[in-house]
Amino acid sequence: MIRMQPLSDRELLAVLSAAKKESARDHALLLICYSHAMRANECGKLLVSDISVKDQTIRVQRSKGSLTTTEKLAPHSNALLDQRKAIENWLRVKPESPYLFPSRKNAVLSRVQVYRLFRYYAEKAGLPDSKRGVHALKHTLGQKLADRGADIKELRVIMGHKLITSTQHYFEVSQDQADAAKHAALLSVRM
């Protein structure tokens, strides 16, 4: 199985920057998809009632039998990554609709529409074709956390996985990575 390639920090910021330049909705949508490891259909179905501005939380109702969670909206010193500001900016100009990120017709934003939006901004940001799928946002967060030493149990909750076996693929390593780790351990033996 070919592992989906996560975005680099530069690529992630380039996509978010391209979205922010054109649309407060699209910037907030893609940032929320990334920050909360959401699938395209989950982001598109978000309701205004899923956001609590007072508590600075978002209710994430996941599909595929995954966990439903209430998570914090995080501030960030980088405006491209500041979830609170992105949501505030969007809510100021958002048209009347029960959906947090409505389509042009104020209806639910479909999985395909979210995919097309991401693909559009990924193309503008110069990402290779292999990284132009919106699911790359979910994998980017998961891989980043795994690479930085997150516990698999924590990562399972963050990713919204019901089963820990779904989380394990973030911890898979190549033979080259295993050989390098073993080599480093062998070199560390001192007399």
N, C-alpha and C positions, 0 to 999 in steps of 0.2 A: 504494500500500500504506500503510495506517495504521500508524504507528509506535507500539509499545507504550509507554505512559507509565510512566516509572520513578517510584518513590516518592520523596518528599522525605525528608530526614533525620528530620523530625518524624513523618511517616507510618510510616517504617521502625521508629523507636523505639516508637511507639504500638502497632504490631502485636507487636513482640517483648515489650513490657511486658505486653500482654494475655495472651500465651501464657505468660510466666513466672509470672504470678499464678495460673494454673490448672494448669500441668503442666510439670515439669522436662523431660519427653520432648519436648513440643511446642516449648518454647523452644529446646532444643538442636537439634532437627530444623530449625526455620525459620532459626535462626542459621547452621547449617552449610550449608543450601541457599543462603542469601544470600552468606556469606563465601567459598564455593567455587564460586559460579556454577553450581549444580547444577540439573538438571531434577528435577521431582517424582518420576519413576520412579527416578532415580539415587539420590536421598536415601532413598527407601523400601526400596531393595534393599541399602543399606549393611549390612555385617556387622560384628560386634564385632572380628573379625580385621582389618578395614580400618583400625582405630585402633591407634596405638602410643602408649600413655601415656608410656612411657619416652622415646621420641624426640619426643613431642608432634607427631605427624604423622597425616595421614589419607590413605588411598589412595582416589582418586576414579576409579571405573571408569565412564566416560561411555558413553552410547548414541549412536545415529545415526552410528557410525563416527568419533566424536570421540576426542580424546586421552585416554589413561589417565595420570594424574599422581599423584605423592605430594607432598602439600603440607603446610606447617607449620600447626599449630593456633596461632593468635595470641592472646596475652593482650591485654587492653584495660583502660584505667582505668574505663570504663563497664561495669558488671556485665552490662548487657543485650547487650553486644558482645564479652564475654570468652569466646572459644571454649573455652579450656582449662578454665575454671571451669564453664561450662555442661555440658561433657562429663563432668567429674569429678562434678558434682552429679547428673547423670542416671545415671551408672554406679553410684553408691552405692545407688540405689533401683530400678534396672532389673530386671525379672523375668528369669529364666533363659530365654534364647533366643539363637540364633546371630545374629539380626538386631540391629543397633544400635538401631533404632527400631521394635520389633515392634508389631503390631496388638494389640488386646485379647486375641486368641486366640494370641498369641506367634508369629504368622506374618508373612510379608512385608507391609509397609505398601504398598498399591497406589497407583498414580499418582492415582487418583480419591480415595482416602482422604486423601492429602497435599493434594490440591486442596481438598477439603472442610474440612480443618483450617485451611488458610490463609484460606479464604473466611470461616470462622467468626470467626477472630481479626481479620481485616481489617474485618469488619462491626462487631465490638465496638469497634475502634479508630476507627470512623467514616469509613473510607475510602470514596470514591465507588465505585460499582459497576464503573466502568471500570478500577479498580486492584485488584480483588479476585481476580485470577488469580495463582496461586503463581509463574508464570513471570516476574511483575513483579520478583521478588527477583533473578533472574539479570540482568534488564535494568537494574535499579537499580545493581548493582555495575558492569556494563559501561559504562553511561552516565556514572556518577560518575568512573570511571577515565579515560574518553575526554575528558570535560570538564576534567579536571585535568591533561591533557597527557601521558597515558600513550602510549608508542610503540605503534603498531599491532601490531608483532611481539610485544611483551610482552603486550598485551591478548589476542592470539590464544591464547597459552599459558594465561593466566589464565582465559579463558573456556572453554578446552578445545576450541577449534575446530581441526579438522584443516586446513581451508582458510581462508586469510586473507580470502577473499571473504565468508565468514560474519561476519567481524569488521568489515568496512567500514561496515556500516549504523550503527555507533555514531559514526561520523565524518561522517555526512551532515548537511548544514546546510540550513536553509530559505533562501529568497531574501531574507527580511528580515534573517537573520543575516549573509548574504553582503554585503548592501547596507550594513549597519551597520559591518562590518569594513572594507569599501572606503571608506566615508565617513570613518572614523577615520584610515585611512592617508592619504587625500587632505588631511585637516586637519593632519596631522603635518608636511607639507612646509613648511619655513621658509626665508625668504630671508636 
